[in-house]
């Protein structure tokens, strides 16, 4: 994949923006090579001092989060003109999966760091303030299912969004590609099928239960079976 730096918009130009871009590009190259770089790694790759690198990225979490944002790129700006939630979610999956596949190595590296930080947090060896913040999928999926909010209500819409998040993100790639050995296209199809099924299930849950009408014959059978019992009581 070509990782040549894109042309920066006017508001990002200038010495500081160029320096940050240079270090971020170095971080992306290292992550696409399978590394989870430290600040020192990036400083060396970008040929800047560690002091300079720390001024732009004070912690590894800040650095990796910036790299994740870079990898996701246009996904973070996704929007849809459709008013149909099922179609919107399908559009989001089709739009996101190819990009996530292209930057899969970097995104998996970020997941590795998140898992390592979780272990260190629970062991009391990491300050919670230094942990990487994740959650882009929450905003994206919340936007995708927005047309259903009035119909489902807040609680049901939130539960649907939580369920959809299971097939949208790096973790879904780990399950579908590593465990099931699916290629990107097949993984995408499974994700689409799951999303459509979850949305339809959420909508069907709102339908009132169907009451079965007793047939006339069923009623007659019950009356007939009750007559012998009534005769017996009269004899007594």
C-alpha positions in Angstrom: 0.0 0.0 0.0 1.2 3.5 -0.8 1.6 5.5 2.4 2.8 8.7 0.8 1.6 11.6 2.9 -1.5 13.3 1.5 -1.6 17.0 0.6 -2.4 18.9 3.8 -5.3 21.4 3.8 -4.4 25.0 4.3 -5.3 25.0 8.0 -2.8 22.2 8.7 0.1 23.8 6.9 3.0 25.4 8.7 6.1 24.2 10.6 4.2 22.6 13.5 1.7 20.8 11.2 4.5 19.6 9.0 6.4 18.2 12.0 3.4 16.5 13.4 2.6 15.0 9.9 6.2 13.8 9.6 6.0 11.9 12.9 2.5 10.6 12.2 3.6 9.2 8.9 6.6 7.5 10.6 4.2 6.0 13.2 1.9 4.7 10.4 4.9 3.1 8.6 6.0 1.4 11.7 2.5 0.1 12.5 1.9 -1.1 9.0 5.1 -3.1 9.5 3.6 -4.8 12.5 5.0 -2.7 15.3 3.3 -0.9 18.1 5.8 2.0 18.3 6.8 3.9 21.3 7.5 7.7 21.2 11.2 6.9 21.0 10.6 4.6 18.0 8.8 7.3 16.2 11.4 9.9 17.0 14.1 7.7 15.6 12.1 6.9 12.5 11.2 10.5 11.9 14.8 11.6 12.7 13.7 14.1 15.4 14.7 14.3 19.0 12.7 12.5 21.7 12.0 15.9 23.3 10.4 17.1 20.1 8.4 13.9 19.7 7.0 14.1 23.3 5.9 17.7 22.7 3.5 16.5 20.0 2.7 13.1 21.5 3.1 13.2 25.3 2.1 9.5 25.7 2.1 6.3 23.6 -1.7 6.3 23.8 -2.0 9.7 22.3 0.4 8.6 19.5 -1.5 5.4 18.7 -4.9 7.1 18.9 -3.7 9.6 16.4 -2.5 6.8 14.1 -5.9 5.0 14.5 -7.7 8.2 13.5 -5.3 8.5 10.5 -6.0 4.8 9.5 -9.8 5.2 9.8 -9.6 8.5 7.9 -12.8 9.0 5.8 -14.7 6.5 7.9 -14.8 9.0 10.8 -16.6 11.5 8.4 -19.1 9.0 7.1 -22.7 10.2 6.7 -25.8 9.0 4.8 -28.7 10.8 3.2 -30.9 7.7 3.6 -33.8 7.7 6.1 -33.8 3.9 6.3 -31.7 2.6 9.2 -31.1 -0.8 7.6 -29.8 0.8 4.5 -27.7 3.2 6.4 -26.0 0.5 8.4 -25.3 -1.5 5.2 -23.8 1.6 3.7 -21.5 2.1 6.7 -20.3 -1.5 6.6 -19.6 -1.4 2.8 -17.8 1.9 3.2 -15.7 0.9 6.2 -14.6 -2.7 5.7 -12.3 -2.0 2.7 -10.5 0.8 4.5 -10.2 -1.3 7.7 -8.8 -4.1 5.6 -6.2 -1.8 4.0 -5.1 -0.6 7.5 -5.7 -3.9 9.3 -2.2 -4.3 10.5 -2.1 -0.9 12.1 -5.6 -1.3 13.6 -4.7 -4.7 15.1 -1.6 -3.1 16.6 -3.9 -0.6 18.3 -6.0 -3.5 19.6 -2.9 -5.2 21.0 -2.0 -2.0 22.9 -5.5 -1.7 24.2 -5.5 -5.3 25.5 -2.0 -4.8 27.1 -3.2 -1.6 28.8 -6.3 -3.4 30.1 -4.1 -5.9 31.8 -1.8 -3.3 33.2 -4.8 -1.2 34.5 -6.2 -4.2 36.3 -2.8 -5.0 37.8 -2.5 -1.4 39.0 0.5 -0.7 36.8 -1.0 2.0 34.5 -2.6 5.3 35.3 -6.1 5.3 33.9 -5.4 8.8 32.4 -2.7 7.3 30.2 -4.9 4.6 28.7 -6.0 4.8 25.1 -9.5 6.0 24.6 -11.5 3.9 22.1 -15.1 4.2 20.9 -15.4 5.6 17.3 -17.8 2.9 16.5 -20.3 4.2 19.1 -20.8 7.5 17.3 -20.8 6.0 13.8 -23.4 3.3 14.6 -25.5 5.7 16.6 -25.7 7.9 13.6 -26.5 4.9 11.3 -29.5 3.8 13.4 -30.7 7.3 14.2 -33.9 6.9 12.1 -35.1 4.1 14.4 -34.7 6.1 17.6 -38.3 7.4 17.7 -39.7 4.0 16.8 -37.6 1.9 19.2 -37.1 4.3 22.0 -33.8 5.2 23.7 -33.2 1.9 25.5 -33.9 -0.4 22.6 -31.9 1.8 20.2 -28.9 1.7 22.5 -29.1 -2.1 22.8 -29.3 -2.4 19.0 -26.3 -0.2 18.7 -24.4 -2.3 21.2 -25.3 -5.5 19.3 -24.2 -4.0 16.0 -20.9 -3.0 17.5 -19.9 -6.7 17.7 -19.5 -6.9 13.9 -18.0 -3.5 13.3 -14.4 -3.0 14.3 -11.1 -4.8 14.5 -12.4 -7.4 16.9 -14.9 -8.6 14.2 -11.9 -9.1 11.8 -10.2 -11.2 14.4 -13.1 -13.5 14.7 -14.2 -13.7 11.1 -10.7 -13.8 9.5 -8.6 -15.5 12.0 -11.0 -18.1 13.5 -13.3 -18.6 10.5 -10.6 -18.0 7.9 -12.8 -15.7 5.8 -11.4 -13.3 3.2 -12.4 -9.6 3.4 -15.4 -9.9 1.1 -16.8 -12.9 2.9 -16.3 -11.2 6.3 -18.1 -8.2 5.0 -21.1 -10.3 3.8 -21.4 -12.0 7.2 -21.3 -8.6 8.9 -24.0 -7.3 6.6 -26.2 -10.3 7.2 -25.8 -10.0 10.9 -26.6 -6.3 10.9 -29.8 -6.8 8.8 -30.9 -9.6 11.1 -30.3 -7.6 14.3 -32.2 -4.6 13.0 -35.2 -6.7 11.8 -35.2 -8.5 15.2 -35.2 -5.2 17.1 -38.2 -4.0 15.0 -40.1 -7.3 15.4 -39.7 -7.1 19.2 -42.0 -4.1 19.1 -44.8 -6.1 17.5 -47.6 -7.2 19.9 -47.8 -10.9 20.6 -50.0 -12.8 18.2 -53.0 -14.4 20.1 -54.1 -17.7 18.7 -57.9 -17.8 18.1 -59.5 -21.0 19.4 -61.2 -22.9 16.7 -64.8 -23.8 16.9 -64.0 -27.5 16.9 -61.6 -27.1 19.8 -64.3 -25.4 21.8 -66.8 -28.1 21.1 -64.3 -30.8 22.2 -63.9 -29.1 25.5 -67.6 -28.8 26.1 -68.1 -32.5 25.1 -65.4 -33.6 27.5 -67.0 -31.6 30.3 -70.5 -33.2 30.0 -69.7 -36.6 31.6 -68.3 -34.9 34.6 -71.5 -32.8 35.0 -73.7 -35.9 34.8 -71.7 -37.5 37.5 -72.2 -34.6 39.8 -76.0 -34.6 39.3 -76.3 -38.3 40.2 -74.6 -37.6 43.5 
